[in-house]
């Protein structure tokens, strides 16, 4: 998931980031890319956890008792 988050973070900076004209603006661009990457990673991992949690639920119907009396 980290490699997809890194690609999303870099893409975010390319689309919405300002041009880099100095060393300071390069540092801010790198920091924005890192923050976007971490945010994308958290979103992807939480979606994965929710999916795996949903897939772990038992989908078999409950057994229907034929006799309601106790043995």
C-alpha positions in Angstrom: 0.0 0.0 0.0 2.9 2.3 0.6 4.0 2.3 -3.0 0.5 3.3 -4.1 0.4 6.0 -1.4 3.7 7.4 -2.6 2.5 7.5 -6.2 -0.6 9.4 -5.0 1.4 11.8 -3.0 3.7 12.6 -5.9 0.8 13.0 -8.2 -0.9 15.3 -5.8 2.1 17.6 -5.6 2.5 17.6 -9.4 -1.2 18.6 -9.9 -1.7 21.1 -7.1 1.8 22.1 -6.0 3.5 25.4 -6.8 6.6 25.5 -9.0 10.0 25.1 -7.3 12.2 28.2 -7.6 14.5 28.0 -4.6 15.8 25.5 -2.0 13.2 26.6 0.5 10.3 26.1 -1.9 11.8 22.7 -2.8 11.7 21.8 0.9 8.1 22.9 1.3 7.2 20.9 -1.8 8.9 17.8 -0.4 7.1 18.3 2.9 3.7 18.7 1.2 4.4 15.5 -0.8 5.3 13.6 2.4 2.1 14.8 4.1 0.0 13.8 1.1 1.7 10.4 0.9 1.0 9.8 4.6 -2.6 10.8 4.3 -3.1 8.6 1.2 -1.4 5.7 3.1 -3.7 6.1 6.1 -6.8 6.2 3.8 -5.7 3.1 1.9 -4.8 1.1 5.0 -8.1 2.0 6.7 -10.0 0.9 3.6 -8.0 -2.3 3.6 -8.8 -2.9 7.3 -12.5 -2.3 6.7 -12.5 -4.6 3.7 -10.7 -7.4 5.6 -13.0 -6.9 8.6 -16.1 -7.2 6.4 -14.7 -10.3 4.7 -14.1 -12.0 8.0 -17.7 -11.9 9.0 -19.6 -15.2 8.8 -22.1 -15.2 5.9 -23.8 -18.5 6.6 -27.4 -18.2 7.8 -28.1 -19.2 11.4 -29.4 -22.7 11.9 -33.1 -23.0 12.2 -34.3 -25.2 15.1 -36.8 -27.8 14.1 -37.9 -28.7 17.6 -38.5 -25.9 20.0 -38.6 -28.2 23.0 -35.6 -28.9 25.3 -34.1 -32.4 25.3 
